[in-house]
Amino acid sequence: MDEIEAPCRCVTMPDIHPFRRLRFWTLKSAGDQGQILVVTCNLCRVTHRYLPDDLMRLCGDMTLDKLLTRFRCDGCSKKYYLRMELHFPNGSEYGSLKLRRLKEIRTVTVPVWTDDVLR
């Protein structure tokens, strides 16, 4: 007699949403793993790549889902169209992958005035 094969009951796990994946990952852990942060503006289609150590000098060690809300696009000045991905550079990208590096941090002093009456 021929054996009847039972249907496969394999269930694949759904993929984790990218924002949920970034919720538990910090800049320090991304830097320790050798990852690069790729930030893309979906409105003006500009992409920049950052090293996690440079962003950690600017913002401190924070989770990646909160990091994206602190920045705006240089081209369109919008922050709601930014998307972040993690990238593991492979061997052929070393020496040719363009990164945006932190050169210096400037602090701007802005005077705040109030009108008062002479007494």
Number of C-alpha atoms within 10 A of each C-alpha: 3 4 5 6 6 6 6 6 6 6 6 6 6 6 7 9 8 13 14 11 12 18 14 12 14 20 24 17 15 20 16 11 10 14 18 20 21 16 18 18 22 14 14 15 12 14 14 14 19 18 19 22 19 17 18 16 12 12 12 14 16 17 17 23 18 13 19 15 11 9 13 15 21 11 11 13 12 15 16 14 15 20 15 20 15 17 13 12 12 7 7 8 10 9 7 7 9 11 13 10 12 13 7 9 8 6 6 6 6 6 5 5 6 4 5 6 4 4 3
